[in-house]
Amino acid sequence: MATRSIRHIAWFLVACSAAAAVLAGWNGSRVALRVVAALVVAWVTAAVLIGTDYRDADGFMECRSGCTAVQDVVGIVFFYSPAMLVCVTIGSLAAWITRRVKR
């Protein structure tokens, strides 16, 4: 039961993070750079956990309904950090284009 609620919280955080990533890209370069740095650190940490097999972190692909919290978090971070980077890029490009059009 606890794993199911962790998954719901994780998906909520993914949705909020995507929105925040687009806004960070839209609002300015310093915020966007900090978001990109945090996403890269999170992805590298997940990759290290998978590579070292910390608490069976590399089993996130085949655990299905019996996933541990570590497997859930590592899987979400590993797959959705690149998507968040795309969101930051989209927000940055949209802001850049609208600023260029206003001039």
C-alpha positions in Angstrom: 0.0 0.0 0.0 2.8 2.4 0.8 4.4 1.8 -2.6 1.2 2.8 -4.3 1.0 6.1 -2.5 4.7 6.7 -3.3 4.0 6.2 -6.9 1.1 8.7 -6.8 3.3 11.3 -5.1 6.1 10.6 -7.6 3.7 11.2 -10.6 2.4 14.3 -9.0 6.0 15.6 -8.6 6.7 14.7 -12.2 3.8 16.8 -13.4 4.7 19.7 -11.1 8.3 19.5 -12.2 7.4 19.6 -15.9 5.4 22.7 -15.3 8.2 24.2 -13.2 10.7 23.3 -15.9 8.8 25.1 -18.6 8.3 28.2 -16.4 12.0 28.1 -15.4 13.0 28.2 -19.0 10.5 30.9 -19.7 11.5 33.2 -16.8 15.2 33.4 -17.2 18.6 31.9 -17.8 19.8 31.6 -14.2 16.8 29.7 -13.1 16.9 27.5 -16.1 20.5 26.7 -15.5 19.9 25.8 -11.9 17.0 23.5 -13.0 19.2 21.9 -15.7 22.0 21.4 -13.1 19.6 19.8 -10.7 18.2 17.5 -13.3 21.6 16.4 -14.5 22.7 15.7 -10.9 19.5 13.7 -10.3 20.0 11.7 -13.5 23.6 10.9 -12.8 22.7 9.8 -9.3 20.1 7.5 -10.6 22.5 6.1 -13.2 25.1 5.5 -10.4 22.5 3.8 -8.3 21.6 1.6 -11.2 25.2 0.9 -12.1 26.1 -0.1 -8.5 22.9 -2.1 -8.0 22.1 -0.2 -4.8 19.2 -2.0 -3.1 18.3 -3.6 -6.4 17.8 -0.3 -8.1 18.5 -1.8 -11.5 15.4 -4.0 -11.1 13.1 -1.2 -11.7 12.3 -2.5 -15.2 11.0 -5.9 -14.2 9.6 -5.4 -10.8 6.0 -4.4 -12.0 3.7 -4.3 -9.0 6.4 -5.4 -6.5 8.6 -2.4 -6.8 10.4 -0.9 -3.8 10.5 2.8 -3.2 14.1 3.0 -4.4 13.1 1.2 -7.7 10.2 3.6 -8.2 12.1 6.7 -7.6 15.2 5.6 -9.7 12.9 4.6 -12.6 11.0 7.9 -12.6 14.2 10.0 -12.3 16.1 8.0 -14.9 13.4 8.2 -17.5 11.8 11.6 -16.8 14.9 13.8 -16.2 15.6 13.9 -19.9 12.0 14.8 -20.5 12.3 17.7 -18.0 15.4 18.9 -19.9 13.3 19.0 -23.0 10.6 21.0 -21.1 13.3 23.5 -20.0 14.5 23.8 -23.6 11.0 24.3 -24.9 10.4 27.0 -22.3 13.7 28.7 -23.1 13.1 28.6 -26.8 9.5 30.0 -26.4 10.8 32.8 -24.2 13.6 33.6 -26.7 11.2 33.6 -29.6 8.6 35.8 -28.0 11.3 38.3 -26.9 12.7 38.4 -30.4 9.2 39.0 -31.8 8.5 41.9 -29.4 11.5 43.8 -30.6 
